[in-house]
Amino acid sequence: MTNAKKLIINGSGSYPGGEYDKISIRGEGTIVNDVTCSTYHVYGTCEVMENISADSVKIMGEAEFKGNVEANKTLVMGTMMIDHQAKLKQMKILGMLEVGERLSGDTASIKGSIAVNGDVEYETFDSSGGFEIKGLLTADTVKILLSFGNSTADEIGGSKITVKRGAWLIPFTNISLSKKEGFLTAKVIEGDDIYLENTTANVVRGNRVKIGRGCQIGLVEYTDVFTQDTSSTVKTNTKR
């Protein structure tokens, strides 16, 4: 797409879709049709009325997409809102991402926050921020560090699921920036190897299940190993 045209928006206005090499928005821009591009970078505010497909998406300002979004690499340091489905293969969220339907890809790194009305599917899901997922979160590897606030998912599934409480620290010190611990809430958590802290769940099901500190669990079903920290509550545990 190196011979395609470029779109640089420094002021404000509406522009057609089509194929572009580079799109850079530093002012206020609206793209009214489907768009395909190599890079889509937003430093101001933008709105895409239909679908977008890009190799690289970088949102430093505010961006709203009325259709579907596909991207190989996505970095959000501002606010990104997607009304429908998003396929973001390599995603890093330092700001805020909202998705109206399904979110999927290969690797997800969440240091800010995401809110998804549907399912989330990745090979690797690594969160030290916060999330609200109204569907199923599934990944081969799920790693959640509860640094602040509360995270929720309807269900969580994966091969290896690790949930630990943590805190944001001032660099090169052991001083926490927040005294409030984070917590995870889910109806069902199911995987092969599961370790949980600060988690509330109705059902936890796995081969090897370890319940650490600060958990409130209704039922644990396990195949091989089950251990429980004395500070946590498990109403019932059953070996399958």
C-alpha positions in Angstrom: 0.0 0.0 0.0 3.1 2.2 -0.3 1.7 3.9 -3.5 -1.6 4.7 -1.8 -2.5 8.3 -0.8 -2.0 9.8 2.6 -4.5 11.7 4.7 -3.2 14.3 7.2 -5.8 16.2 9.2 -4.6 19.1 11.2 -7.9 21.1 11.2 -11.4 19.7 11.1 -13.7 18.2 8.4 -15.2 15.1 6.9 -13.3 12.9 4.4 -14.1 9.9 2.2 -12.9 6.4 3.0 -11.0 4.1 0.6 -7.4 3.0 0.6 -4.7 5.0 2.2 -1.1 4.5 3.2 -1.0 6.7 6.3 -3.8 8.5 8.1 -2.8 11.0 10.8 -5.4 13.1 12.7 -4.2 15.9 14.9 -7.4 18.0 14.7 -11.0 16.8 14.4 -11.8 14.4 11.6 -14.7 12.3 10.4 -14.2 9.5 7.8 -17.6 8.7 6.3 -17.0 5.3 4.5 -15.0 2.1 5.0 -11.3 2.7 5.2 -8.2 0.5 4.7 -4.7 1.8 5.6 -1.2 0.9 6.8 -1.2 3.3 9.8 -4.0 5.1 11.5 -2.8 7.5 14.2 -5.0 9.8 16.2 -3.6 12.6 18.3 -6.8 14.7 18.3 -10.3 13.4 17.9 -11.9 11.3 15.2 -14.9 9.4 14.1 -15.1 6.6 11.5 -18.7 6.0 10.4 -18.2 2.5 9.0 -15.5 -0.2 9.1 -11.7 0.2 9.3 -8.8 -2.2 8.6 -5.3 -1.2 9.4 -1.8 -2.6 10.1 -1.1 -0.2 12.9 -3.6 1.8 15.0 -2.3 4.3 17.6 -4.8 6.3 19.7 -3.3 9.2 21.7 -6.5 11.3 21.7 -10.1 10.1 21.3 -11.4 7.9 18.6 -14.9 6.5 18.0 -15.6 3.7 15.4 -19.2 3.1 14.4 -18.5 -0.2 12.6 -15.9 -3.0 13.0 -12.2 -2.6 13.6 -9.4 -4.9 12.4 -5.7 -4.2 13.2 -2.5 -6.1 13.5 -1.0 -3.8 16.2 -3.0 -1.5 18.4 -1.8 1.0 21.1 -4.3 3.0 23.1 -3.1 5.7 25.3 -6.2 7.8 25.0 -9.8 6.6 24.5 -11.0 4.2 21.8 -14.7 3.3 21.4 -15.8 0.6 19.0 -19.6 0.1 18.5 -19.4 -3.4 17.0 -16.7 -6.1 16.8 -12.9 -5.6 17.2 -10.2 -8.0 16.0 -7.0 -6.5 17.5 -4.2 -9.0 17.1 -1.5 -7.4 19.2 -3.2 -5.0 21.6 -1.7 -2.8 24.3 -4.1 -0.6 26.4 -2.7 2.1 28.6 -5.8 4.3 28.3 -9.4 3.1 27.9 -11.0 0.8 25.3 -14.8 0.2 25.0 -16.1 -2.5 22.6 -19.8 -2.9 21.9 -19.7 -6.6 20.8 -16.9 -9.2 20.5 -13.1 -8.5 21.1 -10.5 -11.0 19.8 -6.9 -11.3 18.8 -3.5 -13.0 19.7 -2.0 -11.0 22.6 -3.6 -8.5 25.0 -1.8 -6.3 27.5 -4.1 -4.3 29.7 -2.5 -1.6 31.9 -5.4 0.8 31.6 -9.1 -0.4 31.4 -11.4 -2.2 28.9 -15.1 -2.6 28.9 -16.6 -5.2 26.5 -20.3 -6.1 26.1 -19.5 -9.5 24.5 -16.9 -12.2 24.6 -13.1 -11.7 24.7 -10.9 -14.3 23.1 -7.1 -14.1 23.0 -4.2 -16.6 23.1 -2.6 -14.5 25.9 -4.5 -12.1 28.2 -2.3 -10.1 30.6 -4.0 -7.5 32.7 -2.6 -5.3 35.5 -5.3 -2.7 34.9 -9.1 -3.2 35.1 -11.7 -4.8 32.9 -15.5 -5.3 32.7 -16.4 -8.2 30.4 -20.1 -9.0 30.1 -19.4 -12.3 28.2 -16.8 -15.0 28.3 -13.1 -14.2 28.7 -11.1 -17.1 27.2 -7.3 -17.4 26.6 -4.7 -20.1 26.7 -2.9 -18.0 29.4 -4.8 -15.6 31.6 -2.7 -13.5 33.9 -4.4 -10.9 36.1 -2.7 -8.6 38.6 -5.3 -6.8 40.6 -3.5 -3.5 41.1 -6.5 -1.2 41.6 -10.3 -1.2 41.5 -12.6 -4.1 40.6 -12.5 -6.3 37.5 -15.5 -8.4 36.4 -16.2 -11.1 33.8 -19.3 -13.3 33.4 -17.0 -16.4 32.8 -13.3 -17.0 32.5 -11.8 -20.0 30.7 -8.2 -21.0 29.9 -5.4 -23.5 30.2 -3.5 -21.6 32.9 -5.3 -18.9 35.0 -3.4 -16.8 37.5 -5.0 -14.1 39.6 -2.9 -12.2 42.1 -3.4 -9.1 44.1 -0.9 -6.3 43.5 -0.3 -2.6 43.7 1.1 0.2 41.5 4.5 1.1 42.9 6.5 4.3 42.6 9.5 3.3 40.3 12.6 2.1 42.2 10.7 2.1 45.5 8.3 -0.2 47.4 5.9 2.7 48.0 2.4 1.9 46.7 0.4 4.6 44.9 -2.9 3.1 46.1 -3.9 1.6 49.4 -7.0 0.0 47.9 -6.7 -3.6 46.7 -8.3 -4.8 43.6 -10.8 -7.7 43.4 -12.1 -10.0 40.7 -15.7 -11.2 40.3 -16.8 -13.9 38.0 -19.7 -16.5 37.9 -17.5 -19.4 36.6 -13.8 -19.8 36.3 -12.6 -23.0 34.5 -9.1 -24.1 33.4 -6.4 -26.7 33.9 -4.1 -24.9 36.3 -5.8 -22.2 38.5 -4.4 -19.9 41.2 -6.7 -17.3 42.7 -6.4 -14.4 45.1 -9.0 -11.7 45.9 -11.5 -13.5 43.8 -15.3 -14.0 44.2 -16.8 -16.8 42.1 -19.8 -19.1 42.2 -17.9 -22.0 40.6 -14.2 -22.8 40.1 -13.5 -25.9 38.0 -10.1 -27.3 37.1 -7.5 -30.0 37.3 -5.2 -28.3 39.8 -6.9 -25.5 41.8 -5.2 -23.4 44.4 -7.2 -20.8 46.3 -5.0 -18.1 47.8 -5.8 -15.2 50.1 -9.0 -13.1 50.0 -11.3 -15.4 48.1 -15.0 -16.2 48.4 -15.9 -19.3 46.4 -19.1 -21.2 46.3 -18.0 -24.5 44.7 -14.6 -25.9 43.7 -14.6 -28.9 41.4 -11.1 -30.4 40.9 -9.5 -33.5 39.3 -6.0 -33.7 40.7 -5.1 -31.1 43.4 -7.0 -28.7 45.6 -5.5 -26.4 48.2 -7.0 -23.5 50.1 -5.6 -20.6 52.1 -7.1 -20.3 55.6 -8.2 -16.7 55.0 -10.5 -17.7 52.1 -13.9 -19.3 52.1 -14.9 -22.2 49.9 -18.4 -23.5 50.7 -18.0 -26.8 48.9 -15.2 -28.7 47.2 -15.6 -31.9 45.2 -13.1 -34.2 43.5 -14.3 -35.2 40.1 
